[in-house]
Amino acid sequence: MSFLDSFWQQRLELLLSTGRAAGADLVEVFLERGDRLGVMAEQERVTSVSPAFVSGAGVRVFRGKDHGYRDGFVSTNDLSEAGLLQALDQALGMLGLERNGAAAAADFQGLPELKDYGISKQGWLDQSPGVSVIAERLLEGTARLEQHAQHLQARRGSYSRDWQEVMVAASDGTFARDLRLHQTLGLSVLAADGEHRASVARRFGSTDHPDDLLVWDADSTARDIAASTGTMLYADYVDAGTYPVVLANKFGGVIFHEACGHLLETTQLERGTSPFAGRIGEPIAHEAVTAIDEGLSNRHFGSIAMDDEGLEPQRTTLIENGVLKAFLSDRAGEWRTGQPRTGSGRRQSYAFSAASRMRNTFIAAGPHSPAELIGSIDNGLYCKVMGGGSVGPTGQFNFSVEEGYLIENGELGKPVKGATLIGDAETVMPRISMCANDLDLAAGFCGSVSGSVYVTVGQPHVKVDSITVGGR
């Protein structure tokens, strides 16, 4: 049964009208109810079951050009009329405004009919797997790891489910509701044989499909992890240097997401930290590169029916044949930078103010086969699986390679470990000279000013002509 429905319209209209009467140019309210669950299995035991329930609101008020495009944001878990008015008072106070008794804004005519994106999703929470089914599937995964891999010191499986009901109302006429369901599942191992060590993990995520855990192929995932573990356990360490590199598809796209994608969010333009500010229409990458961000693809982790400001997502071409075409923009970004909104205003929960964030972000497929990319290199590195890393405020990055191989005379050579890719977006983007025809995407989590949100990263196999590789 819905908690956030048309019952809220009158209360929200009062809040929005009161904020406008106090002098705010725009007032926005984000309401959320959530039901979350995390389960972890280690070895042959379920070691953690973590349920959580969320309910609250975020109230944001804006003042426009004449007041420096300022905004104030306050969150509360008190959803009573008094609690919401108190949050509004605090947000107004941040901008030097105060409520004018019971006065209403003359130019606010009320909210339109609710735009309900969640009406067909009412049964999703009930259709999601329960703890006993989750535990059974995770233990199946850890058992398959034991069956297929050797020299294991630890086996772990984890699952999380995040169900959200959200409603957004704003004094510009926004009034929308949605239901969301995200599920993620991971298996990982630590292997050791004498002085040799290897740590390998795989994670999957999807949105809007309650039965995804039930159709998961645990044996296939375990075999993949076992093969990678067996290869990397005895791999030699890579020599440091500058090499041409081929990055595999799927999670290889994490480098573009982190090193370049964040620089194309208006959040970075507002801070003055994007080296690509003012460069729309200019080449910022090799002509082989076209990059897309969108929230529309079925099942993918970053897909949304509406963003957290109530706007439908769009397919945004960020880079086309190397030329910068657009930035990702939210409401505040549009006000402050003039970049049009792209349905990219996102937040972790009601406790965060929305900001421009990526959704499903990927480099588009090219005309080549992966073999052509590898065959074009005499001496280089193939990065089959990327690991974690860090990124600086203007795009400097370093990312570890979880599974890598030397490229020798156009062929894959011996496996190597300990490789770290080091560079920056301005330098590396013009060096992506070839894109293969095997685009694929992978689920991930992205942390930024508005918390951790669900995203998809992706690319085909790509060739970087030259990049610094840290090693031994």
Number of C-alpha atoms within 10 A of each C-alpha: 6 11 11 17 14 14 9 13 18 11 13 22 19 18 24 27 24 25 31 24 21 19 19 25 18 18 25 24 26 26 24 23 20 18 16 17 17 19 20 22 25 19 19 15 13 18 12 13 14 10 13 10 12 15 19 19 26 25 30 25 27 25 19 15 11 7 11 11 15 16 21 20 22 23 23 18 17 15 14 10 12 10 14 24 19 15 22 29 19 21 26 28 14 15 18 11 15 19 19 12 9 10 14 19 17 9 10 16 12 17 18 12 12 16 15 17 16 16 12 10 14 15 12 16 18 9 11 20 16 11 14 8 13 23 23 12 20 28 24 18 29 25 18 19 28 19 13 15 19 15 17 18 13 16 22 24 26 22 23 19 22 18 22 21 21 27 26 25 27 25 25 15 14 19 24 26 25 25 28 22 22 22 25 21 22 18 25 21 26 17 21 17 13 6 7 12 17 22 19 22 22 15 16 18 25 25 23 20 17 19 13 18 22 13 7 14 11 20 17 12 19 26 16 16 22 24 14 20 26 17 16 22 22 17 20 15 13 20 14 15 12 16 19 22 26 28 28 25 30 23 24 27 26 27 25 21 24 21 25 24 23 23 24 25 23 30 25 20 21 14 9 14 15 20 18 21 16 10 13 15 13 13 18 23 24 19 18 21 24 22 24 19 28 23 27 18 13 13 15 23 29 28 24 29 19 25 26 28 26 23 21 17 21 16 16 19 17 22 27 22 15 21 20 22 18 20 29 30 27 27 21 23 24 16 19 17 15 12 19 16 21 25 29 31 27 26 24 18 26 25 21 20 24 26 25 30 30 27 31 26 28 30 28 21 22 19 11 16 17 21 13 14 22 26 15 16 20 15 17 27 26 25 25 19 20 24 16 12 16 14 19 12 15 19 24 17 20 21 21 22 24 22 24 28 24 20 24 16 14 17 17 18 16 12 21 25 22 19 25 22 23 19 20 19 24 17 15 21 22 18 20 23 16 25 29 22 17 19 20 20 22 25 22 20 14 18 13 14 14 20 17 15 19 27 24 29 31 27 29 28 31 31 24 19 18 17 19 18 26 18 16 12
